[in-house]
Amino acid sequence: MSDLINDGKTKVVWASSIANINAPTTTELNAGSDFTARVTPDGLKIDPSTADVDTSSLASTFDTKTVGRVGYDTEVTFKRGTTGGEDLPYTTLKYGVSGYLVVRRGVDYATAWAASQKCEVYPITCGEPQNVSPAANEVMKFISPMKVTAPPATAATVA
């Protein structure tokens, strides 16, 4: 048995427009901003949650449930940079900015986007950026809270 190692096998792109989130094109993805190198190693947080729907009745002697609405708690922690390009996440992801957070997992980061690759596409509106409190022996960071504004494509295929 072999395990898939995560290090170096995730790509995070911010795209301003994607016509079909279930089939983003390589042109759309390459036109986006590749923020991967600015995300901290533990900074990609996309946590889904599923609500419970109570299906039991007055006659029930056991509580039964089924799946309800899905939501996402999403935020990305970025390193600040000393140049305009390095600090692009901070200058781009401002309060109210909308776009698409695209995540590719399990493929070497340096591998170019190609048709048939799997990725996740999240329609996003950014919240107010949060500067992380300074600490000794750490880089300056900020957190971009992100609101998923429509059902995402969590199993999209690059066209």
N, C-alpha and C positions, 0 to 999 in steps of 0.2 A: 504494500500500500504506500502511496506517496501523497503528500499533502501539497496543496497549492499555497505557495508563499505569497504574502501580500506585498512585501517590500518591492517598490519599483513597478508595481503592476496595477496602478490605478491612474486614470487621467481625469482631470476636472476642467471642464470648459464652460465659459459663460458665453452664450449666444444671444444676440439681440433679437433674432428672428429665426423661426423654424416653421416651415409651411405645414408639415405633417409630423407631429411628434412621434408617431409610431414608425416613421421611416425617414429620419433626418438624412440629408445628403452629405457627402464628403465636402462639398463646396460650402454648405452652411456651417459645418463643424470646423472646417479650416478657417472660415471667416470669423469664428468666435475667438475669444481671448482665452488662451491656455493658462489657467491660474495654478496648475498643479504644483509647480515649484515654489509657490508662495503659500501653500496650505501647510500647516504644521502636521507632523506625522500622525497626531491623534485628532486633527481638526475637522474632519469630515463627518458631520453628524446628520444622518437622515434616518430618523427613527419612526417607523410606521406604528400606528395603534389602531386597533379594531374595537369598536364599541360592542357591547352585548345587547341583544334584544331578548327580553324575557318572553318565552313561548309557553310557559306553564299556565295553568288555568286554576279556577277555584276548586276543581276536582283533583288537581295534582297533589301527589304526596312526595314529589321530587321536583326540585327546581331545574327547569330545562331552559336552554338558551340557544340562540343561533347568532350568526355574525351580523353586525350592523354596519354603520358607517366607518369608513377608513379615514384617518387623518395622519398628518406628518408633523413631527417636531424637527425642524430643520434649521441648522446653523453651521457656518463654516468659520473656522479660526484661521486667520492669515497672519503671516509675518509682514511687518512693515518694511519698506525698502528705502534706500537712499537716492534712487534715481526715479524718474517718472515712470519708466517701464516696470521697475521692481515694485513700485507703489500703486500700480494700476488698479488692483482690487480695491484699495482704500479710496481712490478717486472715482471709481466707477460705481461701486455698490452702495449708493447713497439711499436715504429714506425715499420710498416710493418708486424707485427704479424697477422696471419690470423687464423680464427676459427669461431665459431658459438655462437652468443648471443641468449640464450633461455630464454623466459619470460613466466611464468605461472601466470595468474591473476584470482582472485576470489576464490581461495582455500587457506585455512590456510597455512601460510608459512611452518610450521612444518610438514605438511602432506607429506608423502613420495610420490615420483613419482609412478604412477600406470597407467596401461593400460586404455585407453579410456579418459584420461584427455586431455583437450585442452591446447595448448601452441602456442607460436609464435617462429619461428626459423629464425634468420637473419644471412646469410653468411656475414662475416665481415672481413675487414682488418683495423687494428688500425692506426690512425694518431699519430703524436707526442704528448705525454702526456703534459698537461698544468698545471703547479702548480698554484693553486689559491692563490691570494695575501693574506698575513696574515691579520687577523682582531682580535680585542679584543674579548674575550669570544667565540671563535670558535675553532673547531678542525682543524688541518691541512688537506687540501683537494687537490685533483687533478682531472682534467677532462680528460677523454679518448675520443677524437673525433673518431668516427667510421664510416667507409665507407661501405655501403651495396653493395656488389660486384656482386650479382646475385639476381633474384627475390626471395623474402623470402616466407616462408610458414606461413602466418599469422593466419591460422586456422588448424594447424597441430594437429594430434591425436597421443598421446603416444601409442606405440605398446608394 
